Amino acid sequence: MAVQYDVIVIGGGTIGLSAAYHASCRRDSQGKNYSVALVDQYDVDNDNNSSKGYERMYRVLYAPGQRARLVESAYAMWHEMEAYTGNQILAEHPMLFFGFPNSATFEGSLQAIADTMDTLGIPYDRLNSPSEINNAFPMFNPNGMPSNYVGLRQNMGATILVQPSFKAFEGLARDNGVKFITSTKATTIDLGAEGPPYLVTLADGSQIEAKFLILAPGIWLNDTLKYFGLQAANSWSIWTMTLGYYNTAPMYRNTLPVWYEFGSAENGLYYGFQPTGQGPKNAMSEYPYAVKISADFTYNKTNNVATAITTPPSQDILNAITNRLGSLFQQETLSSNNALSGSEDACNYSMNGDGDMVLGRIPKGPGSTSYWDSASLFCMASGRGFKFTPLWGRVLTDLAIDGETSYQNDIEPFSPSRAGVFQNA
């Protein structure tokens, strides 16, 4: 006989943990907190999910206005998490976006971002040349930039400390009584004509059942979507991204911003962080001021999960980062332009064809605006979802339990019903 819960969450990354926590805070008509089960095929903290690693970028600099509004809400919720748990989650530093003013990227263009900041009245400083970028951040070499580079400096930037944030949501969920069912996979999801109740059979043969279902499956999205007659469209792929840690020299390490370079869209997008003491132990034990630097492009794309999770860091990408750092920074900034030995790593981005996230109710067919009752979904985070973690947990809970959310207008660009997201399984 199936064990009964009010809510089942499938996927134990940070978004799934956030959703489980928020669902456990909701109460039924009798004033009783909902019972919640969270299922993950691995241990909750593992090296395969999208929550691996040590830092993510928080920033309010967005071209679409609704995203800037949403991320401001997430910012308040991150601080709420810090106050509630007593642990630092955001290491706040100035944010620097710089590069070609109209370079078209997934992030929008610098000019479009500046226009949105102006429209919303969000303060920032415009840096109109490489020399002005250097005046604001002396560690950057103006001679290593094209003459038409510009920059945007914004003080509401931060490094999100991944492991403390993960532990915060896990701890709060456990404190609220969430049942963690780990190291076993959801092998089937049985649903009626409209959906609930959702009967989930696990790899060990046991079953759990709930009225409400939340999916946060990461790159394993097709393993769960198939029970709804869906799979990712052919344009979906997994991008294996390469990163490394680089030791900072004393002169500039305390004033480094969190930064993103808008070079050419094909192979000129790089980003990096300020020292936070977070990173792989083999590097940080000897170099506690090392920083993560990565390229926001890849040469390794696949739609096969097994291939993605076994693809190593790309030496070609590491070479490209080394070459770029040699001209981008003043010589006194980094101890070496090469990644620290053993710090090289790879992470996987689940990428929709249009490069954007997928968040909403689960459609009954590709492009359909009819939805399965009492179920919600987040997938194809595209490497851009982490900063929204506390907010997306709330939104997923709203959508599953209430069928709507007060953030509905702002999340419409992420709709699972938009063209090119899903196809029939």
BELSUL-V184836 format. One record per pair of residues at least 12 apart in sequence whose C-alpha atoms are under 8 Angstrom apart, sorted by the first residue. I is the first residue (numbers start at 1). J is the second residue. If there is no record, write none. Layout:
{{I;J} {I;J}}
This chain:
{{1;207} {2;199} {2;206} {2;207} {2;208} {2;209} {3;207} {3;208} {3;209} {4;208} {4;209} {4;210} {5;34} {5;35} {5;36} {5;37} {5;208} {5;209} {5;210} {5;211} {6;34} {6;35} {6;36} {6;209} {6;210} {6;211} {6;212} {7;23} {7;34} {7;35} {7;36} {7;37} {7;210} {7;211} {7;212} {7;213} {7;214} {8;36} {8;37} {8;38} {8;39} {8;209} {8;210} {8;212} {8;213} {8;214} {9;36} {9;37} {9;38} {9;39} {9;213} {9;214} {9;215} {9;216} {10;38} {10;39} {10;40} {10;186} {10;213} {10;214} {10;215} {10;216} {10;217} {11;38} {11;39} {11;40} {11;41} {11;215} {11;216} {11;217} {11;218} {12;38} {12;39} {12;40} {12;44} {12;216} {13;44} {13;45} {13;49} {13;50} {13;51} {13;216} {13;218} {14;51} {14;165} {14;166} {14;169} {14;386} {14;389} {15;216} {15;386} {15;389} {15;390} {15;392} {15;393} {16;38} {16;215} {16;216} {16;393} {17;38} {17;166} {17;169} {17;170} {17;173} {17;393} {18;169} {18;173} {18;389} {18;390} {18;392} {18;393} {18;394} {19;214} {19;392} {19;393} {19;394} {19;396} {19;397} {20;36} {20;37} {20;38} {20;173} {20;178} {20;393} {21;169} {21;170} {21;172} {21;173} {21;176} {21;178} {21;393} {22;393} {22;394} {22;397} {23;36} {23;394} {23;397} {24;36} {24;173} {24;176} {24;177} {24;178} {25;176} {35;177} {35;178} {36;177} {36;178} {36;179} {37;178} {37;179} {37;180} {37;181} {38;178} {38;179} {38;180} {38;181} {38;182} {39;180} {39;181} {39;182} {39;184} {39;185} {39;186} {40;181} {40;182} {40;183} {40;184} {40;185} {40;186} {41;182} {41;183} {41;184} {41;185} {41;186} {42;182} {42;183} {42;184} {42;185} {43;182} {43;183} {44;182} {48;309} {49;218} {49;219} {50;218} {50;347} {50;348} {50;349} {51;162} {51;166} {51;386} {52;162} {52;347} {53;162} {53;163} {53;279} {54;161} {54;162} {54;163} {54;278} {54;279} {54;280} {55;159} {55;160} {55;161} {55;162} {55;278} {56;159} {56;160} {56;161} {56;162} {56;386} {56;387} {57;157} {57;158} {57;159} {57;160} {57;258} {57;273} {57;387} {58;157} {58;158} {58;159} {58;160} {58;387} {59;71} {59;95} {59;156} {59;157} {59;158} {59;387} {60;72} {60;156} {60;157} {61;113} {61;117} {61;154} {62;107} {62;108} {62;113} {62;116} {62;117} {63;107} {63;108} {63;109} {63;110} {63;112} {63;113} {63;114} {63;115} {63;116} {64;113} {64;116} {65;116} {65;120} {66;410} {66;411} {67;410} {70;388} {70;391} {70;410} {71;387} {71;388} {73;391} {74;387} {74;388} {74;389} {74;390} {74;391} {77;390} {77;391} {78;90} {78;390} {81;168} {85;168} {87;164} {87;168} {88;161} {88;164} {89;160} {89;161} {89;162} {89;164} {89;165} {90;158} {90;159} {90;160} {90;161} {91;158} {91;159} {91;160} {91;161} {91;276} {92;156} {92;157} {92;158} {92;159} {93;155} {93;156} {93;157} {93;158} {93;159} {93;257} {93;258} {93;274} {94;153} {94;154} {94;155} {94;156} {94;157} {94;158} {94;257} {94;258} {95;152} {95;153} {95;154} {95;155} {95;156} {95;157} {95;158} {95;257} {95;258} {95;259} {96;151} {96;152} {96;153} {96;154} {96;257} {96;258} {96;259} {96;260} {97;110} {97;151} {97;152} {97;153} {97;259} {97;260} {97;261} {97;262} {98;110} {98;149} {98;150} {98;151} {98;152} {98;259} {98;260} {98;261} {98;262} {99;148} {99;149} {99;150} {99;151} {99;261} {99;262} {99;263} {100;148} {100;149} {100;150} {100;262} {100;263} {100;264} {101;148} {101;149} {101;150} {103;262} {103;263} {103;264} {103;265} {104;264} {104;265} {105;262} {105;265} {106;355} {106;356} {109;262} {110;151} {110;152} {110;262} {114;152} {123;154} {124;152} {124;153} {124;154} {124;155} {125;152} {125;153} {125;154} {126;150} {126;151} {126;152} {126;153} {127;150} {127;151} {127;152} {127;153} {128;149} {128;150} {128;151} {129;147} {129;148} {129;149} {129;150} {129;151} {130;142} {130;143} {130;145} {130;146} {130;147} {130;148} {130;149} {130;150} {133;150} {133;151} {137;255} {137;256} {137;257} {138;252} {138;330} {139;252} {139;256} {139;329} {139;330} {139;332} {139;333} {140;328} {140;329} {140;330} {141;327} {141;328} {141;329} {141;330} {142;328} {143;327} {144;327} {144;328} {144;329} {145;327} {145;328} {157;258} {158;258} {159;258} {159;273} {159;274} {160;387} {161;278} {184;202} {184;203} {184;204} {185;202} {185;203} {186;200} {186;201} {186;202} {186;203} {186;224} {187;200} {187;201} {187;202} {187;203} {188;200} {188;201} {188;202} {188;224} {188;227} {189;201} {189;224} {189;227} {190;227} {194;372} {194;373} {195;372} {195;373} {195;374} {195;375} {196;210} {196;211} {196;212} {196;373} {196;374} {197;209} {197;210} {197;211} {197;212} {198;210} {198;211} {198;212} {198;213} {211;374} {212;374} {212;375} {212;400} {212;401} {213;374} {213;375} {213;376} {213;400} {214;375} {214;376} {214;377} {214;396} {214;397} {214;400} {215;375} {215;376} {215;377} {215;378} {216;377} {216;378} {216;379} {217;378} {217;379} {218;350} {218;379} {218;380} {218;381} {219;238} {219;305} {219;349} {219;350} {219;379} {219;380} {220;305} {221;379} {226;425} {228;364} {229;364} {229;365} {229;424} {229;425} {230;365} {230;366} {230;422} {230;423} {230;424} {230;425} {231;422} {231;423} {231;424} {231;425} {232;421} {232;422} {232;423} {233;420} {233;421} {233;422} {233;423} {234;423} {235;352} {235;353} {235;420} {235;421} {236;303} {236;350} {236;351} {236;352} {236;353} {236;421} {237;301} {237;302} {237;303} {237;350} {237;351} {237;352} {237;353} {238;301} {238;302} {238;303} {238;304} {238;305} {238;308} {238;348} {238;349} {238;350} {238;351} {239;298} {239;300} {239;301} {239;302} {239;308} {239;348} {239;349} {239;350} {239;351} {240;298} {240;299} {240;300} {240;301} {240;308} {240;311} {240;313} {240;346} {240;347} {240;348} {240;349} {241;294} {241;295} {241;296} {241;297} {241;298} {241;300} {241;313} {241;346} {241;347} {241;348} {241;349} {242;294} {242;295} {242;298} {242;313} {242;314} {242;317} {242;318} {242;344} {242;345} {242;346} {242;347} {243;292} {243;293} {243;294} {243;295} {243;313} {243;318} {243;344} {243;345} {243;346} {244;292} {244;293} {244;294} {244;318} {244;339} {244;340} {244;343} {244;344} {244;345} {245;279} {245;283} {245;290} {245;291} {245;292} {245;293} {245;339} {245;340} {245;343} {245;344} {246;290} {246;291} {246;292} {246;293} {246;334} {246;335} {246;336} {246;337} {246;338} {246;339} {246;340} {247;287} {247;289} {247;290} {247;291} {247;334} {247;335} {247;336} {247;339} {247;340} {248;289} {248;290} {248;291} {248;333} {248;334} {248;335} {249;332} {249;333} {249;334} {249;335} {250;333} {251;332} {251;333} {252;332} {252;333} {253;274} {253;275} {253;289} {253;333} {254;274} {254;275} {255;274} {256;273} {256;274} {256;275} {257;273} {257;274} {258;271} {258;272} {258;273} {258;274} {259;271} {259;272} {259;273} {260;272} {266;297} {267;297} {268;295} {269;295} {269;296} {269;297} {270;293} {270;294} {270;295} {270;296} {270;321} {271;293} {271;294} {271;295} {271;296} {272;291} {272;292} {272;293} {272;294} {273;291} {273;292} {273;293} {274;291} {275;288} {275;289} {275;290} {275;291} {276;289} {276;291} {277;289} {277;290} {279;291} {279;292} {280;343} {282;342} {282;343} {283;340} {283;341} {283;342} {283;343} {293;321} {294;321} {295;317} {295;321} {298;317} {299;314} {299;317} {308;348} {309;348} {311;346} {312;345} {312;346} {313;344} {313;345} {313;346} {318;338} {318;339} {322;337} {322;338} {322;339} {323;337} {325;337} {349;380} {349;381} {349;382} {349;383} {350;379} {350;380} {350;381} {350;382} {350;383} {351;380} {351;381} {351;382} {352;380} {352;382} {352;421} {353;420} {353;421} {355;382} {356;380} {356;381} {356;382} {356;414} {357;378} {357;379} {357;380} {357;381} {357;382} {357;384} {357;385} {357;414} {358;377} {358;378} {358;379} {358;380} {358;381} {358;414} {358;415} {358;416} {358;421} {359;376} {359;377} {359;378} {359;379} {359;396} {359;411} {359;414} {359;415} {359;416} {360;376} {360;377} {360;378} {360;396} {360;399} {360;411} {360;414} {360;415} {360;416} {361;375} {361;376} {361;377} {361;399} {361;400} {361;403} {361;416} {362;375} {362;376} {362;377} {362;416} {363;416} {363;417} {365;422} {365;423} {365;424} {366;417} {366;419} {366;421} {366;422} {366;423} {366;424} {367;416} {367;417} {367;418} {367;419} {367;420} {367;421} {367;422} {368;417} {369;417} {373;400} {373;403} {374;399} {374;400} {374;401} {374;402} {374;403} {375;399} {375;400} {375;401} {376;396} {376;397} {376;399} {376;400} {377;396} {378;396} {395;407}}
